[in-house]
Amino acid sequence: MELTTIKPDDPGYPPGMAAAGIGLAQQTLQAWGNADVLKGEKVALFCSTRCPGDLILKAYDLAKKLRDDGVTVISGFHSPVEKECLRILLRGKQPIIICPARSLVNLRVPGEWKRPLEGGRLLLLSPFSATQRRVTAALAKLRNEFVAAIATKVCFVHVSPGGELEALRDLVRRHGRTTVDV
């Protein structure tokens, strides 16, 4: 499987990017996997790094429900709770979109991603160029805006007061998008 690009004028380019009001609008995207996964409903999943225990359990229950209902989930899957939700989702058959906060060039694919990737239900997607090979806080912020922009629904498991996810949730709401808090 090889890396492909999705240009803004391609029919498969995610709707919502131009209207999102983010710095990544009209970027050429890097994709690895089945780009058809971009079609249809997508639920974005976000959780701050520090999360109360009762919400962690609710997040796992939510991931199981999304998996069992066959819902496509998109996220950076970077925080500890997001990573565990990904492990739960990988046990299902529904599509998953993983958006690293870096380029896909030279990205090492973990072993547990290979089977879903080859099976056409996992898509790795990035709006970053080949020169952006290291995750930074600035790239993570842009990645989260990108994920929220192409998602149909945006779900926040936990938002730490004053953190980047609080600013993202406010941005999403300012653009008239509905958010769901767990």
PyMOL commands that set and color helices and strands:
alter all, ss='L'
color gray80, all
select helices_A, chain A and resi 18-20+35-38+53-68+80-90+111-118+137-150+164-174
alter helices_A, ss='H'
color red, helices_A
select strands_A, chain A and resi 4-6+29-33+43-46+73-75+96-98+122-126+153-156+179-181
alter strands_A, ss='S'
color yellow, strands_A
deselect
rebuild
show_as cartoon
